[in-house]
Amino acid sequence: MRVPVLDKNGKPLMPTKPSRARRWLKESKVRVVYNDLNVFC
């Protein structure tokens, strides 16, 4: 499974593994973004 991620500036990155996305969130390399339906994107 791959998840979409955005860097700190909102630039889309390649979809990555959930474990890597969690690590990047912990290190503040990416940010969580929700769409209008409050769905993580």
HELIX and SHEET records of a PDB file:
HELIX    1   1 PRO A   18  LYS A   26  1                                   9    
SHEET    1   A 3 PRO A  12  THR A  16  0                                        
SHEET    2   A 3 VAL A   3  ASP A   7 -1                                        
SHEET    3   A 3 VAL A  30  ARG A  31 -1                                        
END                                                                             
